Amino acid sequence: MRRQIVAGNWKMNKTHDEAIELIENILNATYDDSVQLIAIPPSVYASEIVGKVVGSKMGVGVQNSSQHAAGAYTGELSSAMVKSIGVEYVLVGHSERREYFNEQNSVLAKKIDQLLANDLTPIYCCGEVLEEREAENHFNIIKNQIEEGLFHLTEDQLQNCIVAYEPVWAIGTGVTASSDQAQEMHHFIRSLLIEKYGLDVANTISILYGGSCKPSNAKELFANPDVDGGLIGGASLNASDFVAIANSFS
Ligand code: 13P
């Protein structure tokens, strides 16, 4: 069966002490331990947070890593480095990376290769902007992102990936996709995976929803058959909101 996952992308927020307080408050709360929780702090705190989560069911991710294995790439983090500090997950192709850092599908595919070669789990993000949805081009955009980012992978490799659908118009705006819009796109993504990899493989891939997901709407979103959890931004910065979202599977 597919894993239910709630991941918190802290983005570029929290000083050191605030980050430690947040992870401690989450770990001290009562959450459904059948759900895989993942904290994705700024990478400068990742090593310390890996130490904090030992003995819990929380996994740790970082928000980005390089498409290169090693070398003269000032400011970058390699997959091997990330792996060596005990991180398990890495976001790939978040819309903010696509928009502000001009990350294209072809580069994202290489990042995924580096991660898989280092036994890390990519969380591959896809999503359309508002104009694309209004022009009714959103399915084409997602198809293209999924095909160019993932379809070079073998079945086994794909099964080590998580997909996150984050409509860009819903990120940080307070406007969430409706439950029906989320299910429609998640079902579409799964059908692309079925077409390429078959039903058995596609049914093992967790597809997370992201975009203004909060305690008040998580239950309805997660009740959909193709929504396997959430990638949470703003609400993950508050321990009680994050834990309430993690407890929203019925
Ligand atoms: P918000 O939950 O703040 O809309 O952000 C979603 C997101 O981008 C998670 O990666």
Boltz pocket constraint, residues with backbone or C-beta under 6 A from the ligand:
constraints:
  - pocket:
      binder: B
      contacts: [[A, 9], [A, 94], [A, 166], [A, 170], [A, 171], [A, 172], [A, 173], [A, 174], [A, 210], [A, 211], [A, 212], [A, 213], [A, 231], [A, 232], [A, 233], [A, 234], [A, 235]]
      max_distance: 6.0
